[in-house]
């Protein structure tokens, strides 16, 4: 279930109430007349089944409530109510299959922005991966994969392509490309420092490294794994099962490939640099393609399953 808290102008409250009452899967409707102060108006609250949430939120936005008031949405972890149970039963489809497109768009907009925190996480992850490839330590590689925040911009690209939002595509690509460029530069500087301290040597990058050599030796399996991970990651975001995202993060080699490319370049091993770059591109391309196709499929399937969307009164 979702909990909606709305602030509406007093002259729009009845319209909003009718909209909520006309949506299958809503319950626990409450109106606090004159309770809002900034902006002034009434506070309207209700619970809605996740399956019906996207249609209701879309109808509220179509009515302009987000412009003249506000729309706040929260997940309800526990709801002990027979009315809530009936609302979920009445709502079309299954909650696990429902996609909150407004939430996904907002999330990807936030996650696909080039920020200091994003670059810091990506840089640290890349430096951890650099230690992993030089020491041929798979545990460090897995840790670096888990730390990397690159799935946000990748999902942003997929979402923007489905919604045909060129600005979000540009923002996501900028965060992705600039972020990796800065992280790889940081990894190269880190490798130089570790070499100066005697902790990294040229022999380490040229060693056989049986546990991590796959990073700079891409093949079709690299693309297949990235494609499957992209599907799983997109499903974890759209179904609110964010715990699965950790598993997705440690199944693709974007960060380790970037780290190996940067370290190999610093030691003038251009064969590994080229191979690692191809591995990075294969992973990025596979995830974006999978995410885009998954969102298209979800949008089509959900459109066939759900009932008619509520319409805002005019």
C-alpha positions as CSV (number, residue, x, y, z in Angstrom):
1,X,0.0,0.0,0.0
2,X,0.9,3.6,-0.6
3,X,0.0,6.6,1.6
4,X,-0.8,9.9,-0.2
5,X,-0.7,13.2,1.5
6,X,-2.1,16.1,-0.6
7,X,-2.3,19.8,-0.1
8,X,-5.1,21.2,-2.2
9,X,-6.6,24.7,-2.6
10,X,-10.0,24.8,-0.8
11,X,-11.8,25.2,-4.1
12,X,-10.2,22.1,-5.5
13,X,-10.7,19.7,-2.6
14,X,-14.1,18.3,-3.7
15,X,-12.6,17.6,-7.1
16,X,-9.7,15.7,-5.6
17,X,-12.0,13.8,-3.2
18,X,-14.1,12.7,-6.2
19,X,-11.0,11.6,-8.0
20,X,-9.8,9.5,-5.1
21,X,-13.2,8.0,-4.5
22,X,-13.5,7.1,-8.2
23,X,-10.2,5.2,-8.2
24,X,-10.4,1.5,-7.5
25,X,-8.0,0.4,-4.8
26,X,-8.2,3.5,-2.5
27,X,-9.3,3.6,1.2
28,X,-8.8,5.5,4.4
29,X,-9.7,8.8,2.9
30,X,-9.4,11.8,5.3
31,X,-9.9,15.5,4.7
32,X,-8.5,18.1,7.1
33,X,-10.2,21.4,6.2
34,X,-7.9,24.4,6.4
35,X,-5.1,22.5,7.9
36,X,-2.4,23.5,5.4
37,X,-0.5,26.8,5.9
38,X,2.2,26.8,3.2
39,X,0.6,26.6,0.7
40,X,-2.7,27.4,2.2
41,X,-5.5,24.9,1.7
42,X,-6.8,21.6,2.8
43,X,-4.9,18.4,3.6
44,X,-6.3,15.3,1.9
45,X,-4.9,11.9,2.9
46,X,-5.6,8.4,1.6
47,X,-4.1,5.0,1.2
48,X,-4.0,3.4,-2.3
49,X,-3.0,0.0,-3.5
50,X,0.4,0.1,-5.3
51,X,-1.3,-1.3,-8.4
52,X,-3.6,1.7,-8.6
53,X,-1.0,4.3,-7.4
54,X,0.5,5.3,-10.7
55,X,-2.9,6.0,-12.3
56,X,-4.0,8.0,-9.3
57,X,-0.8,10.0,-9.1
58,X,-0.9,10.6,-12.9
59,X,-4.5,11.9,-12.6
60,X,-3.6,14.2,-9.8
61,X,-0.8,15.7,-11.7
62,X,-3.0,16.0,-14.8
63,X,-5.4,18.0,-12.6
64,X,-2.5,20.3,-11.6
65,X,-2.4,19.5,-7.9
66,X,1.4,19.3,-8.0
67,X,1.4,22.9,-9.3
68,X,-1.2,24.5,-7.0
69,X,-0.6,22.3,-4.0
70,X,1.6,19.3,-3.3
71,X,1.6,15.5,-3.7
72,X,3.6,13.4,-1.2
73,X,3.8,9.6,-1.5
74,X,5.1,7.1,1.1
75,X,5.3,3.4,1.2
76,X,3.3,1.7,4.0
77,X,5.4,-1.2,5.4
78,X,2.5,-2.5,7.5
79,X,-1.2,-1.9,7.3
80,X,-3.6,-3.8,9.6
81,X,-6.9,-3.0,8.1
82,X,-9.6,-5.1,6.4
83,X,-10.4,-2.1,4.2
84,X,-6.8,-2.0,3.0
85,X,-7.0,-5.7,2.2
86,X,-10.1,-5.2,0.2
87,X,-8.6,-2.2,-1.6
88,X,-5.7,-4.4,-2.7
89,X,-8.0,-7.1,-3.8
90,X,-10.1,-4.7,-5.8
91,X,-7.1,-3.0,-7.5
92,X,-6.2,-4.5,-10.9
93,X,-3.0,-6.5,-11.3
94,X,-0.5,-7.5,-8.6
95,X,1.4,-5.2,-6.4
96,X,4.7,-6.9,-7.3
97,X,4.2,-6.1,-11.0
98,X,3.1,-2.5,-10.5
99,X,5.4,0.2,-11.7
100,X,5.3,3.7,-10.2
101,X,6.6,5.6,-13.2
102,X,6.5,9.0,-11.4
103,X,8.7,7.5,-8.6
104,X,11.1,5.9,-11.1
105,X,11.4,9.1,-13.1
106,X,12.1,11.1,-9.9
107,X,14.6,8.5,-8.7
108,X,16.5,8.3,-11.9
109,X,16.6,12.1,-12.1
110,X,18.2,12.2,-8.7
111,X,20.6,9.3,-9.2
112,X,21.8,10.5,-12.7
113,X,23.2,13.8,-11.6
114,X,26.9,14.4,-11.5
115,X,27.6,15.3,-7.8
116,X,30.6,15.3,-5.6
117,X,29.2,12.3,-3.6
118,X,28.7,10.3,-6.8
119,X,32.2,11.0,-8.1
120,X,33.7,10.2,-4.7
121,X,31.9,6.8,-4.5
122,X,32.9,5.9,-8.0
123,X,36.5,7.0,-7.4
124,X,36.8,5.1,-4.2
125,X,35.3,2.0,-5.9
126,X,37.7,2.3,-8.8
127,X,40.7,2.6,-6.4
128,X,39.5,-0.5,-4.5
129,X,39.2,-2.3,-7.8
130,X,42.7,-1.2,-8.7
131,X,44.0,-2.9,-5.5
132,X,42.0,-5.9,-6.5
133,X,43.4,-6.3,-9.9
134,X,47.0,-5.7,-8.8
135,X,46.7,-8.2,-6.0
136,X,44.6,-10.6,-8.1
137,X,42.1,-10.5,-5.2
138,X,38.5,-11.4,-6.1
139,X,37.2,-10.3,-2.8
140,X,38.4,-6.7,-3.4
141,X,36.9,-6.8,-6.8
142,X,33.5,-7.8,-5.4
143,X,33.7,-5.1,-2.8
144,X,34.5,-2.5,-5.4
145,X,31.5,-3.6,-7.5
146,X,29.2,-3.2,-4.5
147,X,30.5,0.3,-3.8
148,X,30.1,1.6,-7.4
149,X,27.1,3.9,-7.9
150,X,27.0,3.7,-11.7
151,X,23.7,1.8,-12.0
152,X,21.8,5.1,-11.3
153,X,22.9,6.9,-14.4
154,X,22.5,3.7,-16.4
155,X,18.9,3.4,-15.3
156,X,18.5,7.1,-16.1
157,X,19.5,6.5,-19.7
158,X,17.1,3.6,-20.1
159,X,14.2,5.6,-18.5
160,X,14.9,8.7,-20.6
161,X,15.0,6.6,-23.8
162,X,11.6,5.0,-22.9
163,X,10.1,8.4,-22.1
164,X,11.9,10.2,-24.9
165,X,13.4,12.7,-22.6
166,X,16.6,14.0,-24.3
167,X,17.6,16.2,-21.3
168,X,17.6,13.2,-19.0
169,X,19.6,11.2,-21.5
170,X,22.2,14.0,-21.7
171,X,22.3,14.4,-17.9
172,X,22.7,10.6,-17.4
173,X,25.3,10.2,-20.1
174,X,27.2,13.2,-18.7
175,X,27.1,11.7,-15.1
176,X,28.2,8.3,-16.5
177,X,31.0,9.5,-18.9
178,X,32.4,12.3,-16.7
179,X,32.1,10.2,-13.6
180,X,34.1,7.4,-15.1
181,X,36.7,9.7,-16.6
182,X,37.3,11.4,-13.2
183,X,37.3,8.0,-11.4
184,X,39.8,6.6,-13.9
185,X,42.0,9.6,-13.5
186,X,41.9,9.2,-9.7
187,X,42.7,5.5,-10.1
188,X,45.7,6.3,-12.4
189,X,47.0,8.8,-9.8
190,X,46.4,6.3,-7.1
191,X,48.4,3.7,-9.0
192,X,51.3,6.2,-9.4
193,X,51.3,6.9,-5.7
194,X,51.2,3.2,-4.8
195,X,54.1,2.7,-7.2
196,X,56.1,5.5,-5.6
197,X,55.5,3.8,-2.2
198,X,56.6,0.5,-3.6
199,X,53.2,-1.2,-3.2
200,X,52.5,-1.5,-6.9
201,X,55.0,-2.7,-9.5
202,X,54.9,-3.2,-13.3
203,X,55.3,-7.0,-12.7
204,X,52.0,-7.1,-10.9
205,X,50.0,-5.7,-13.9
206,X,51.8,-8.1,-16.2
207,X,51.4,-11.2,-14.1
208,X,49.0,-14.0,-15.1
209,X,46.3,-13.0,-12.4
210,X,44.0,-16.1,-12.9
211,X,41.3,-14.6,-10.6
212,X,41.0,-11.2,-12.4
213,X,42.4,-11.7,-15.9
214,X,38.8,-11.9,-17.2
215,X,38.4,-8.2,-16.6
216,X,40.5,-7.2,-19.6
217,X,39.5,-10.2,-21.8
218,X,35.9,-9.5,-22.8
219,X,33.8,-11.9,-24.8
220,X,30.1,-12.4,-25.6
221,X,29.5,-13.8,-22.1
222,X,30.5,-10.4,-20.7
223,X,27.6,-8.8,-22.7
224,X,25.2,-11.6,-21.7
225,X,25.9,-11.2,-18.0
226,X,25.6,-7.5,-18.3
227,X,22.3,-7.9,-20.1
228,X,20.9,-10.2,-17.5
229,X,22.1,-7.9,-14.7
230,X,20.4,-5.0,-16.4
231,X,17.1,-6.8,-16.4
232,X,17.4,-7.8,-12.7
233,X,18.5,-4.3,-11.7
234,X,15.6,-2.6,-13.5
235,X,13.1,-5.0,-12.0
236,X,14.6,-4.4,-8.5
237,X,14.0,-0.6,-9.0
238,X,10.5,-0.8,-10.5
239,X,9.2,-3.4,-8.0
240,X,10.8,-1.7,-4.9
241,X,12.9,-4.8,-4.2
242,X,16.0,-2.7,-3.9
243,X,17.8,-5.5,-2.0
244,X,18.4,-7.3,-5.3
245,X,20.4,-4.3,-6.5
246,X,23.4,-5.4,-4.5
247,X,23.5,-8.7,-6.3
248,X,23.3,-6.8,-9.6
249,X,26.2,-4.6,-8.6
250,X,28.5,-7.5,-8.0
251,X,27.6,-9.3,-11.2
252,X,29.0,-6.7,-13.7
253,X,32.5,-5.6,-14.2
254,X,32.1,-1.9,-15.0
255,X,34.2,-0.5,-12.1
256,X,36.9,-3.2,-12.2
257,X,37.2,-2.7,-16.0
258,X,37.6,1.0,-15.6
259,X,40.2,0.5,-12.8
260,X,42.2,-2.1,-14.9
261,X,42.2,0.3,-17.9
262,X,43.5,3.2,-15.8
263,X,46.2,1.2,-14.0
264,X,47.3,-0.6,-17.2
265,X,47.5,2.8,-19.0
266,X,49.7,4.2,-16.2
267,X,52.1,1.3,-16.8
268,X,51.9,1.6,-20.6
269,X,50.2,-1.8,-21.1
270,X,48.0,-0.7,-23.9
271,X,46.7,-4.2,-24.7
272,X,45.1,-4.5,-21.3
273,X,43.9,-0.9,-21.5
274,X,42.1,-1.7,-24.8
275,X,40.7,-4.9,-23.5
276,X,39.4,-3.3,-20.3
277,X,37.9,-0.5,-22.2
278,X,36.0,-2.9,-24.4
279,X,34.9,-4.8,-21.3
280,X,33.6,-1.5,-19.8
281,X,31.7,-0.6,-23.0
282,X,30.2,-4.1,-23.3
283,X,28.9,-3.9,-19.8
284,X,27.5,-0.4,-20.1
285,X,25.8,-1.2,-23.4
286,X,24.4,-4.5,-22.1
287,X,22.9,-2.9,-19.0
288,X,21.3,0.1,-20.9
289,X,19.9,-2.2,-23.6
290,X,18.4,-4.6,-21.1
291,X,17.0,-1.8,-18.9
292,X,15.4,-0.1,-21.9
293,X,13.8,-3.3,-23.2
294,X,12.6,-4.2,-19.6
295,X,10.9,-0.9,-19.1
296,X,9.2,-1.1,-22.5
297,X,8.0,-4.6,-21.7
298,X,6.8,-3.6,-18.3
299,X,5.0,-0.6,-19.7
300,X,3.3,-2.7,-22.3
301,X,2.3,-5.5,-20.0
302,X,1.0,-3.3,-17.3
303,X,-1.0,-1.3,-19.8
304,X,-2.8,-4.5,-20.9
305,X,-3.5,-5.7,-17.3
306,X,-4.7,-2.6,-15.5
307,X,-8.2,-1.1,-15.9
308,X,-9.1,2.3,-17.2
309,X,-7.2,5.1,-15.5
310,X,-9.1,7.6,-13.4
311,X,-9.8,10.9,-15.1
312,X,-9.4,14.3,-13.5
313,X,-12.4,16.5,-13.5
314,X,-12.2,19.6,-15.5
